[in-house]
Amino acid sequence: MTNERLKADAAMLMDALNDQLAGIAELQKKRMQLVGTASVCDKRIHVTVNATGVLIDTRFADDIGDLTFDEIAAAMTEAVQAAAADVERKGRELTEPLLDRKARLPKLSELVEGVPELGTPAPLTPPAAAAPDGSVENSRPRSVVAEQDW
């Protein structure tokens, strides 16, 4: 009886793992199609970044000439950073259902006595520079797992 229960639990866990892996693959496809956008300076500057935060489109309004070059440069930096934050937020929202489903799965240690836990948190990556001098002002550490531990 115990052996049959163990087999059934293992089969259920394998099915859940296969579902999770399929979900991750689908999620990765969807995530790579995400874009983030931002408009600044009363919508005079509008930018779009791809899923990795790379600037892929810039639009200037007809009255962009009312701004100085320094104002345009500062606004571009602000807009690209805001668009990158937008795409990062969308990516987190996309992964939430999969992470919730993962959290509901039984842990291997709950099924097999004595098996160690494998889900230790990954170390945080240091924040990327957010200013030209290499400072990390307005940055925060990101978990390596945040986008990959689905």
Buried (B, 14 or more C-beta within 10 A) or exposed (E): EEEEEEEEBEEEBEEBEEEBEEBBEEBBEEBEEBBBBBBBBEEBBBBBBBBEBEBBEEEBBEEBEEBEEEBBEBBBBBBBBBBBBBBBEBBEEBBEEBEEBBEEBEEBEEBEEEEEEEEEEEEEEEBEEBEEEEEEEEBEEBEEBBBEBB
